[in-house]
Amino acid sequence: MLVAVPALAQPSNDTDRAAPASVPAPAPAAEPQRGDHTAQPNDIIVTAPYQRNRLDVLSGTSVLSGEVLTRELRPTIGDTLARQPGVSSTSFGPNASRPVLRGFQGDRIRVMIDGIGSIDASTNSVDHAPVINPLTAERIEVLRGPSALLFGSSAIGGVVNVIDNRIPRRLPDEIIHADVLATYGSASEERSIAGEVEARIGGNLVAHVDGTYLRTGDLRTGGYLLSPSLRSIALTSDEAEVRENANLRGRLPNSAAETWEVAGGLSVITDRGHLGFSVTRYESTYGVPSRIEFQHEEGDDHDHAEGAEAEEGHGHENVRLNLKQTRFDIRSEIETDGGFLDRIRLRLAAADYRHDELEETGEIGTSFFNQGYEGRLELVQAQRGGWQGATGAQFFIRDFSVVGEEKFVPRNTTQQLGLFTLQSFDFGAVRAEVGGRFENTQLKAQPDADLDTPLNRREFNAFSGSVGASVGLSDTVRVGLNASHTERAPSAEELFANGPHAGTQSFEIGNPDFDKETSWGLEGTLRGTAGPLTFGAAAYYNWFDDYIYQSPTGEDADELPVFLYAQADARVWGFEVEAAAKLAEVSGVAINVDGLADYVRTTITGVGPAPRIPAARLLGGLEAQAEQFGGRVEVEHVFEQNRVTDFELPTADYTMVNASLSFRPFGRGNATTLLLQATNLFDVEARRHASFLKDFAPLAGRDLRATVRFQL
């Protein structure tokens, strides 16, 4: 199992001090990792061509692993990461939840599996779940800021990299290794189990098999289903049924899910590297929560100046999605015999994805298909004095199509080729970093009579780069500044959309004549330790030209409000601050405190606030850790978000209290753990402003969870 160090982890003794997500910490005593029993220090960032100390990464970072990853695990990757600094979630019900980084979502962030994209349809619509299974993760890293651009111009908001062990990298200590994780959660009657087995076959061959199963019922929420603004409208309706909807609370209809996944991998491992592959099959059937009718379709006797009319009268059937993906991965790394290169890395993946949107009758209404291929080659330079670097190439191919009554984009293909380099220089107290990326993107949309769209071809050449430096104010404190320029090609949906989009309950119209989206950015960082205190802070400001956003027109098409994609200048700024400290140690029990604050503000020039930007947040925790026992209480306060765009409602503030107790019968050196949790202890009504469904689907109410992890 991984070292038990959270993003805001707490030390149990002086040699096991964990740090905030962006703060380096002294390396803790190694605990065995799942599969290979080799600890990965949590002050090292592995989502990069070469591993770097977190102190040297000129942007915000977070690492989830070990016991804290187990504690934060939820069925979706968005909810698993939602309490990390600068991270929120799309929260489209409990089953389709993608991370939101610094207010960016969709095609502006990358969600990856070991450095390669998830190859699904999750950037296409918020109701499409990403094919990422947190239950199989050994480590999750979140990179925000310019360093994320190594993985594509679409990563301008950041990168989430889920690292598993399906392609083994190192020989395990024992012949056979097993790890099992089982969880029950009361809010959705969640029942999940995940297990993996690794075995050495012969001298250098390692086989890996894992599987997961998850089943949930309809989610029990805290408070009413409708937000206060929509309840006030529903309560004054002439329709008795609509007035009854105002009092709906508790279970969120059509939010149950069933998911399973199996994977197998094989790897040849030598003292100079490894070569391996894995095959994964993922299937999930889940419900999309419906929008509750809060006003009769005919007539509008109420003042909806704050945005309620965006949803007025547009119902949503109880649609269920049946998702299937078969994925093939290859990973190779070889050390050279010296010279200019230290090692060569290769990652390849191909996936066949399909999901069907099922009507209440069980018939298929619309089907989405994605055939995707992605590869990455990295040439890692040998370290020479204080100079280290890597250069590489990356390709991405997507063939995407929609068939059915709710098709909103024509069949399209995207081909992308990128060349990148990252060079770091250590001059002692001063460390510098320079990175660059060139990307060629070609998009083609087939003519479609149903959507009345012609043949379209676009090609973009995008150049991105960053330069930065950090200065050591002392041996344990560094301050840094990074400047970046980024260019992003529009996505196929932004260019070619021209139809009804059921997931967002809108009729979307793209613009095939869009220019590249460009930005300039500055980010300052401060990180370090001072006695028992570790701390980190990042502040950023981005100037966008031709920022792409959706703008409502006030018109209807196919009984849906029309939203146009548009371009304008924009400004994005914000900050993330976090700290952790050891308060005392009593009879072998360490008492620790931690906290974080984050805020982001996005303004579109001539328009006003951008839609669905997360509100400011404070989170603090108090924790006690001993060899076999641990306990934590945390309080999260999310402020009201009243900076809203047209056709958008404000979101009320909320305060959520969480608590957990852990028992490690064999001590911290073994992964076997019993974990008891109470999330949203006081059953408050909570909504994330980044969610399209926030006025219809609040977050989970009180959730009592029990998790057992067993390692053999």
C-alpha positions in Angstrom: 0.0 0.0 0.0 1.1 3.6 -0.6 2.5 5.8 2.1 -0.3 7.3 4.1 0.2 10.9 3.3 -2.8 13.0 2.2 -3.0 16.3 0.4 -3.4 17.8 3.9 -2.1 14.9 5.8 -1.1 15.0 9.4 2.1 13.7 11.0 2.1 10.9 13.6 5.7 11.6 14.6 8.5 13.8 13.7 9.8 11.5 11.0 6.4 10.9 9.4 5.4 14.5 8.8 3.0 14.9 5.8 2.5 18.1 4.0 -0.1 20.2 2.3 -0.6 19.3 -1.3 1.9 21.9 -2.6 4.4 21.6 0.2 7.3 19.1 0.3 7.8 17.1 3.4 10.5 14.9 4.8 10.2 11.5 3.3 8.3 9.2 5.7 9.4 5.7 6.6 8.6 3.5 3.7 5.4 1.5 3.9 4.8 -1.3 1.3 3.0 -0.4 -1.8 0.3 -2.5 -3.3 1.9 -5.0 -5.7 5.5 -4.0 -5.5 5.9 -3.1 -1.9 8.1 -0.1 -2.8 7.0 3.2 -1.2 6.8 6.3 -3.5 7.7 9.3 -1.4 4.9 11.8 -1.5 7.2 14.8 -1.8 8.0 13.5 -5.3 5.8 14.3 -8.3 5.8 11.4 -10.8 3.4 13.0 -13.3 6.2 14.3 -15.4 8.9 13.0 -17.8 11.2 12.8 -14.8 10.4 12.8 -11.1 10.7 16.1 -9.3 10.5 17.2 -5.8 7.2 19.0 -5.1 9.2 22.1 -4.0 10.5 22.5 -7.5 7.2 22.3 -9.4 6.3 25.9 -10.2 2.5 25.4 -9.8 0.0 23.9 -7.3 0.1 20.2 -6.9 -1.8 17.6 -4.8 -1.1 14.0 -4.1 -3.6 11.4 -2.8 -2.3 8.0 -1.7 -2.4 5.5 1.1 -4.9 5.8 4.0 -6.0 9.2 2.9 -6.8 8.0 -0.6 -8.8 5.2 1.0 -10.6 7.8 3.1 -11.4 10.1 0.2 -12.4 7.3 -2.2 -15.9 7.8 -3.8 -17.4 6.1 -6.9 -16.4 9.0 -9.2 -13.1 10.7 -9.7 -14.7 14.1 -9.3 -16.1 13.4 -5.8 -12.8 11.6 -4.8 -10.8 14.8 -5.4 -13.4 17.5 -4.5 -11.8 18.3 -1.1 -8.4 19.1 -2.7 -7.2 22.7 -3.0 -8.4 24.4 -6.1 -10.6 21.4 -7.0 -14.4 21.2 -7.3 -16.6 18.8 -9.2 -19.2 18.9 -11.9 -21.5 16.8 -9.7 -24.1 15.8 -12.3 -25.7 13.5 -9.9 -23.7 10.9 -8.0 -22.5 8.9 -11.0 -21.2 11.5 -13.5 -18.8 13.7 -11.7 -15.6 15.1 -13.3 -13.0 17.3 -11.6 -13.2 21.1 -11.9 -9.7 22.7 -11.6 -9.5 26.4 -10.9 -12.9 26.9 -12.4 -12.0 25.0 -15.6 -13.9 21.9 -16.7 -14.6 20.0 -19.9 -12.0 20.2 -22.6 -9.8 22.6 -20.5 -8.6 19.8 -18.2 -7.1 16.4 -18.8 -8.1 13.3 -16.8 -5.6 10.6 -17.4 -4.7 7.0 -16.5 -0.9 6.8 -16.1 -0.3 9.7 -18.4 -2.8 8.7 -21.2 -6.3 10.1 -21.5 -9.4 8.2 -20.5 -10.6 8.0 -24.1 -14.3 8.4 -23.4 -17.1 11.0 -24.0 -16.8 12.8 -20.7 -15.6 16.1 -22.2 -18.5 16.0 -24.6 -21.2 16.4 -21.9 -21.4 16.6 -18.1 -23.9 13.7 -18.0 -21.2 11.4 -19.5 -19.2 9.7 -16.8 -15.4 9.5 -17.2 -14.1 5.9 -17.5 -11.9 6.3 -14.5 -12.2 3.9 -11.6 -10.8 5.4 -8.4 -11.1 2.1 -6.6 -8.1 0.7 -8.6 -5.9 3.8 -8.0 -2.6 3.5 -6.1 -1.9 7.2 -6.3 -3.7 10.2 -7.8 -1.8 13.4 -8.6 -3.3 16.7 -9.5 -1.2 19.3 -11.3 -2.5 22.9 -11.8 -0.8 25.6 -13.8 1.8 25.7 -16.6 3.4 22.3 -15.9 0.2 20.6 -16.9 0.8 21.8 -20.5 3.2 18.9 -21.0 0.2 16.8 -21.5 -1.6 18.9 -24.1 -3.0 22.4 -24.7 -6.4 21.1 -23.5 -4.8 20.8 -20.0 -4.7 24.6 -19.5 -6.8 24.2 -16.3 -4.7 21.3 -15.0 -4.2 17.5 -15.1 -5.5 14.7 -13.0 -3.4 11.5 -13.3 -4.7 8.3 -11.8 -1.8 5.9 -11.4 -2.4 2.2 -11.1 -0.3 -0.9 -11.2 -2.0 -2.8 -14.0 1.2 -2.8 -16.0 3.7 -3.8 -13.3 6.9 -1.7 -13.2 8.9 -3.5 -10.5 9.4 -7.0 -9.3 7.3 -7.7 -6.1 9.0 -9.0 -3.0 6.8 -12.1 -2.8 5.6 -14.6 -5.3 1.9 -13.7 -4.9 0.5 -10.5 -3.6 -3.2 -9.7 -3.0 -5.1 -6.6 -1.9 -8.9 -6.3 -1.3 -11.0 -3.2 -0.6 -14.7 -3.3 0.4 -17.0 -0.3 1.2 -20.5 0.3 2.3 -22.0 3.8 2.2 -25.5 4.5 3.6 -26.5 7.6 1.6 -26.8 5.7 -1.6 -26.7 2.1 -0.1 -23.3 1.9 -1.9 -21.8 -1.6 -2.0 -18.4 -1.9 -3.6 -15.6 -4.4 -3.7 -12.2 -4.2 -5.4 -9.4 -6.7 -5.5 -6.1 -7.3 -7.2 -3.6 -10.2 -7.4 -0.1 -10.0 -8.6 2.2 -13.0 -9.2 5.7 -13.5 -10.4 5.9 -16.0 -13.2 9.4 -17.2 -13.7 12.3 -14.8 -13.1 11.3 -11.6 -14.7 7.6 -11.9 -15.7 4.9 -10.4 -13.5 1.2 -10.9 -14.0 -1.6 -8.7 -12.7 -5.3 -9.2 -12.4 -7.9 -6.9 -10.8 -11.6 -6.5 -10.7 -14.2 -4.2 -9.1 -18.0 -4.2 -8.6 -20.1 -1.3 -7.5 -23.8 -1.0 -6.9 -25.8 1.9 -5.5 -29.4 2.9 -5.0 -30.9 6.3 -5.4 -28.9 8.9 -3.5 -30.4 10.3 -0.2 -29.7 14.0 -0.2 -29.7 16.6 2.6 -32.7 19.0 2.5 -35.1 19.7 -0.4 -34.3 18.6 -4.0 -35.2 22.0 -5.5 -33.1 25.0 -4.6 -34.7 27.8 -2.5 -35.2 30.0 -5.6 -37.0 27.3 -7.5 -39.0 26.2 -4.5 -40.4 29.7 -4.1 -41.6 29.6 -7.7 -43.0 26.1 -7.5 -45.0 27.0 -4.3 -46.9 29.8 -6.1 -47.8 27.6 -9.1 -51.4 27.1 -10.1 -50.6 23.4 -10.7 -51.0 21.1 -7.7 -48.4 18.7 -9.0 -45.9 21.5 -9.3 -46.6 22.7 -5.8 -46.0 19.1 -4.6 -42.6 19.1 -6.3 -41.6 22.0 -4.1 -41.6 19.7 -1.1 -39.7 16.8 -2.6 -36.7 15.9 -0.4 -34.6 12.9 0.5 -34.0 10.4 -2.3 -32.8 11.7 -5.7 -34.9 9.8 -8.3 -33.1 7.9 -11.1 -29.6 8.2 -9.5 -28.9 4.5 -8.9 -25.9 2.8 -10.7 -24.2 -0.6 -11.3 -20.6 -0.7 -12.5 -18.1 -3.5 -12.9 -14.6 -3.6 -14.3 -12.0 -6.4 -14.9 -8.4 -6.0 -16.1 -5.3 -8.1 -16.7 -1.7 -7.1 -17.3 1.6 -8.8 -18.0 5.0 -7.2 -17.8 8.6 -8.3 -18.4 10.9 -6.5 -15.8 14.7 -6.4 -15.9 17.3 -4.3 -14.1 17.2 -1.9 -17.0 13.5 -1.3 -17.4 10.2 -3.1 -18.3 7.8 -3.8 -21.1 4.2 -4.7 -20.5 0.6 -4.4 -21.5 -2.9 -4.5 -20.0 -6.5 -5.1 -21.2 -9.4 -3.6 -19.4 -13.2 -4.0 -19.8 -15.5 -1.4 -18.1 -19.3 -1.5 -18.0 -21.6 0.8 -16.1 -25.4 1.5 -16.1 -26.4 4.6 -14.3 -29.3 7.0 -14.1 -29.3 10.7 -14.9 -31.2 12.7 -12.3 -34.2 14.4 -13.9 -34.9 18.1 -13.7 -38.0 18.5 -11.5 -40.8 20.7 -12.9 -41.0 23.8 -10.8 -43.4 25.8 -13.0 -46.1 25.0 -15.5 -44.8 25.2 -19.1 -47.4 27.7 -20.2 -47.3 31.2 -18.8 -44.6 33.0 -16.9 -46.1 35.1 -14.2 -42.9 35.3 -12.2 -39.9 37.5 -12.4 -37.0 35.2 -13.3 -34.4 38.0 -13.6 -31.9 35.8 -11.6 -32.0 33.1 -14.2 -34.7 30.6 -13.3 -36.2 30.8 -16.8 -33.2 28.8 -18.2 -34.9 25.7 -16.9 -38.5 26.8 -17.0 -40.9 24.2 -18.5 -38.2 21.9 -19.9 -38.6 18.5 -18.4 -36.2 15.6 -18.5 -37.1 12.0 -18.8 -35.6 9.3 -16.5 -32.8 8.5 -18.9 -30.3 5.8 -18.0 -26.9 5.4 -19.6 -25.4 2.1 -20.5 -21.6 2.6 -20.9 -19.1 0.1 -22.2 -15.4 0.5 -23.0 -12.6 -2.0 -23.9 -9.1 -0.5 -23.5 -5.7 -1.8 -24.4 -2.5 -0.2 -22.9 1.2 -0.6 -23.5 3.9 0.8 -21.3 7.7 0.5 -21.7 10.7 2.1 -20.1 14.4 1.4 -20.7 17.5 2.8 -19.2 20.3 3.6 -21.6 23.9 2.8 -21.2 24.8 6.4 -20.4 25.6 9.3 -22.5 23.1 12.1 -23.2 19.9 10.1 -22.5 19.1 8.5 -19.2 16.0 6.6 -20.2 13.3 6.2 -22.9 9.6 5.9 -22.0 6.8 4.8 -24.3 3.0 4.8 -23.5 0.3 3.7 -25.9 -3.4 3.2 -25.5 -6.4 2.4 -27.7 -10.0 2.2 -26.6 -13.4 1.4 -28.1 -16.1 3.3 -26.2 -19.9 3.3 -26.6 -22.7 4.4 -24.4 -26.5 4.1 -25.1 -29.0 6.5 -23.6 -32.0 4.4 -22.6 -35.5 5.7 -22.5 -37.9 4.8 -19.7 -39.2 2.0 -21.9 -35.7 0.5 -22.2 -35.4 1.5 -25.8 -32.2 3.2 -27.1 -32.8 6.8 -27.7 -29.2 8.0 -28.6 -25.9 6.2 -28.9 -22.4 7.8 -28.6 -19.3 6.2 -30.1 -15.7 7.0 -29.6 -12.8 5.1 -31.2 -9.6 6.6 -29.7 -5.9 6.2 -29.9 -3.2 8.0 -27.9 0.6 7.6 -27.6 3.5 9.4 -25.9 7.2 9.0 -26.3 9.6 10.7 -23.8 13.4 11.0 -24.1 14.7 11.7 -20.6 18.1 13.3 -20.4 20.8 12.3 -18.0 21.4 14.8 -15.3 24.5 16.8 -15.9 25.4 19.0 -13.0 22.3 21.0 -12.3 20.8 20.5 -15.8 18.0 18.0 -16.3 15.3 17.7 -19.0 13.1 15.7 -21.3 11.8 16.0 -24.8 9.0 14.0 -26.4 6.2 13.6 -28.8 2.5 12.8 -28.3 -0.3 11.9 -30.7 -4.1 11.7 -30.2 -6.8 10.4 -32.6 -10.5 10.5 -31.9 -13.3 9.3 -34.2 -16.5 10.4 -32.5 -20.1 10.0 -33.6 -23.7 10.2 -32.3 -26.6 8.3 -33.6 -30.2 8.9 -32.5 -32.8 11.5 -31.7 -30.6 13.7 -29.5 -27.7 13.9 -31.9 -26.2 17.4 -31.5 -22.9 17.1 -33.3 -22.1 15.5 -36.7 -19.6 12.6 -36.9 -16.2 14.1 -36.5 -12.5 13.2 -36.2 -9.7 14.9 -34.3 -6.1 14.3 -35.0 -3.5 15.9 -32.9 0.3 15.8 -32.8 2.4 17.5 -30.2 6.1 18.0 -29.6 7.3 19.2 -26.1 10.3 19.8 -24.0 11.0 20.6 -20.4 14.4 21.8 -19.1 15.3 22.4 -15.5 18.4 24.1 -14.1 19.6 24.0 -10.5 22.0 26.8 -9.6 21.8 26.2 -5.9 19.6 28.8 -4.3 18.1 29.6 -7.6 16.3 27.0 -9.8 14.9 27.7 -13.2 12.6 25.9 -15.6 11.7 26.4 -19.3 9.1 24.4 -21.2 7.6 24.5 -24.6 5.0 22.7 -26.7 4.0 22.8 -30.4 0.7 21.2 -31.3 -1.0 20.6 -34.7 -4.7 19.8 -34.5 -6.8 18.8 -37.4 -10.6 18.5 -37.1 -13.1 17.2 -39.7 -16.9 17.1 -39.5 -18.8 15.0 -41.9 -21.8 16.6 -43.7 -25.0 15.8 -41.7 -28.5 16.4 -43.2 -30.2 15.9 -39.9 -28.3 18.8 -38.3 -28.1 20.8 -41.6 -24.3 21.0 -41.3 -21.9 20.8 -44.3 -18.5 19.2 -44.5 -16.1 21.2 -42.3 -12.4 21.0 -42.0 -10.2 23.1 -39.6 -6.5 23.0 -38.8 -4.7 24.8 -36.0 -1.1 25.2 -35.0 -0.8 26.0 -31.3 2.4 27.2 -29.5 2.6 27.1 -25.7 5.5 27.8 -23.4 6.5 28.8 -19.9 9.5 30.1 -18.1 9.9 30.3 -14.3 12.3 30.4 -11.4 12.3 29.8 -7.7 14.6 31.2 -5.0 15.4 29.6 -1.7 14.8 32.0 1.1 16.2 29.4 3.4 16.9 25.7 3.4 13.2 24.9 3.8 11.4 27.8 2.2 11.2 28.7 -1.5 9.4 31.4 -3.5 8.8 31.1 -7.2 7.3 32.9 -10.2 6.2 31.4 -13.5 5.1 33.1 -16.7 3.3 31.2 -19.4 1.7 31.6 -22.9 -0.8 29.0 -24.0 -2.8 28.4 -27.2 -5.7 25.9 -27.4 -7.5 24.7 -30.5 -11.3 24.7 -30.2 -12.9 21.3 -29.6 -15.2 19.6 -32.1 -18.2 20.4 -30.0 -17.3 24.1 -29.8 -16.9 24.2 -33.6 -19.6 21.9 -35.0 -22.5 21.5 -32.4 -25.9 22.3 -33.9 -28.6 20.3 -32.1 -30.4 19.4 -28.9 -28.1 18.4 -26.0 -30.2 16.5 -23.5 -27.5 16.4 -20.8 -27.3 20.1 -20.4 -31.0 20.7 -21.4 -30.0 23.1 -24.1 -29.9 23.5 -27.9 -26.2 24.0 -28.6 -24.9 25.9 -31.6 -21.1 26.0 -32.3 -19.1 28.2 -34.6 -16.9 26.5 -37.2 -15.0 29.8 -37.8 -13.6 30.1 -34.2 -10.0 31.2 -33.8 -7.6 29.6 -31.3 -8.0 30.4 -27.6 -4.9 32.1 -26.3 -3.8 33.3 -22.9 -0.9 34.8 -20.9 -0.5 33.9 -17.3 1.5 34.6 -14.2 1.7 32.3 -11.1 3.5 32.9 -7.9 4.2 30.2 -5.3 5.5 30.1 -1.7 6.2 26.7 -0.1 8.2 25.5 2.9 8.4 24.3 6.4 9.1 26.1 9.7 9.5 23.8 12.6 6.3 21.8 13.0 4.5 23.9 10.3 4.4 23.1 6.6 2.7 25.6 4.3 2.0 26.4 0.6 0.4 29.1 -1.4 -0.2 29.8 -5.0 -1.7 32.9 -6.7 -2.4 33.1 -10.4 -3.7 35.6 -13.1 -4.6 34.7 -16.7 -5.4 37.0 -19.6 -7.4 35.2 -22.3 -8.0 36.3 -25.9 -10.8 34.6 -27.8 -12.0 32.7 -24.7 -14.7 30.2 -25.7 -17.9 30.2 -23.7 -21.6 29.4 -24.0 -24.1 32.3 -24.2 -27.9 32.0 -23.9 -29.9 33.7 -26.6 -33.3 33.7 -24.9 -34.7 31.8 -27.8 -36.0 28.2 -27.9 -35.4 25.3 -30.4 -36.8 21.8 -30.0 -38.4 23.1 -26.8 -35.0 23.8 -25.4 -33.2 27.1 -24.6 -30.7 28.0 -27.3 -27.0 28.4 -26.2 -24.5 29.8 -28.6 -20.8 29.2 -28.3 -19.1 32.6 -28.5 -15.6 34.1 -28.1 -14.5 37.1 -26.1 -11.6 38.2 -23.9 -11.6 37.0 -20.3 -9.7 37.3 -17.1 -9.2 34.5 -14.6 -7.5 34.9 -11.2 -7.5 33.2 -7.9 -5.4 31.6 -5.1 -4.9 28.5 -3.0 -3.5 28.5 0.5 -2.9 25.5 2.7 -1.0 24.6 5.9 -0.5 21.8 8.3 1.1 21.7 11.7 1.9 19.2 14.5 0.5 20.7 17.7 1.7 18.1 20.2 2.5 14.5 20.9 1.1 12.7 23.9 1.9 9.1 24.8 2.7 8.3 21.2 -0.3 10.1 19.8 0.4 13.0 17.5 -2.2 15.9 17.4 -2.2 17.8 14.1 -4.2 20.6 12.6 -4.5 21.6 8.9 -6.4 24.0 6.7 -6.9 25.3 3.2 -8.6 28.2 1.4 -9.2 28.6 -2.3 -10.9 31.1 -4.6 -11.3 31.7 -8.3 -12.9 34.6 -10.2 -13.6 34.5 -14.0 -14.9 37.5 -15.9 -15.8 37.6 -19.6 -15.1 41.0 -21.0 -18.3 42.8 -22.0 -20.4 39.9 -20.6 -19.7 39.6 -16.9 -19.1 36.6 -14.7 -18.5 33.3 -16.4 -21.0 30.5 -15.6 -20.6 27.7 -13.1 -17.5 29.1 -11.3 -17.0 27.4 -7.8 -17.4 29.6 -4.8 -14.7 30.5 -2.3 -14.0 27.8 0.3 -12.4 27.2 3.7 -11.6 23.7 5.1 -10.0 22.8 8.4 -9.2 19.6 10.1 -8.0 18.3 13.5 -6.4 14.9 13.5 -4.9 12.4 16.0 -2.6 9.6 14.8 -1.0 6.7 16.6 0.6 3.5 15.4 -2.6 1.5 15.2 -5.4 4.2 15.5 -6.3 7.4 13.8 -9.1 9.9 14.0 -10.0 13.1 12.2 -12.7 15.8 12.3 -12.9 18.4 9.5 -15.2 21.3 8.8 -15.7 22.6 5.2 -17.5 25.9 4.6 -18.4 26.9 1.0 -19.5 30.5 0.6 -22.4 31.8 -1.4 -21.8 32.2 -5.1 -23.7 35.3 -6.2 -21.4 36.3 -9.1 -23.6 34.7 -11.7 -24.2 35.1 -15.4 -27.5 35.6 -17.2 -29.9 32.6 -16.9 -28.0 31.3 -13.8 -29.2 31.3 -10.2 -27.0 32.1 -7.1 -26.0 29.1 -4.9 -26.4 29.3 -1.2 -23.5 28.7 1.2 -23.2 25.6 3.4 -21.0 24.2 6.2 -20.3 20.5 6.2 -18.8 18.5 9.1 -17.0 15.1 8.4 -15.4 12.7 10.9 -13.5 9.4 10.6 -11.9 6.7 12.7 -9.3 4.2 11.5 -7.8 1.0 13.0 -4.7 -0.6 11.6 -4.3 -4.0 13.4 -0.8 -4.6 12.1 0.4 -1.1 12.4 1.3 1.5 9.8 3.6 -0.8 7.9 0.7 -2.9 6.6 -2.3 -1.8 4.4 -4.9 -3.7 6.4 -7.3 -1.1 7.7 -10.8 -0.7 9.1 -12.2 2.8 8.4 -15.4 4.3 9.8 -16.6 7.6 8.4 -19.5 10.1 8.8 -19.7 12.5 5.9 -22.1 15.5 6.1 -22.6 14.6 9.7 -25.4 17.2 10.3 -27.3 16.3 7.1 -27.1 19.8 5.6 -28.4 20.8 2.1 -25.3 21.4 0.0 -25.0 22.3 -3.7 -21.9 22.8 -5.9 -22.2 25.9 -8.1 -20.1 24.2 -10.9 -22.9 21.7 -11.4 -25.5 22.0 -14.2 -27.9 20.2 -11.9 -27.2 22.2 -8.7 -30.7 23.6 -8.5 -32.3 20.1 -8.9 -29.8 17.7 -7.3 -28.1 18.6 -4.0 -25.1 16.6 -2.7 -25.5 13.6 -0.5 -26.9 14.0 2.9 -25.5 12.2 6.0 -23.4 9.3 4.8 -22.2 6.7 7.2 -19.4 4.6 5.6 -17.4 1.5 6.5 -14.4 0.5 4.6 -12.2 -2.6 5.0 -8.9 -3.0 3.3 -7.0 -6.3 3.5 -3.5 -6.9 2.2 -1.9 -10.3 1.9 
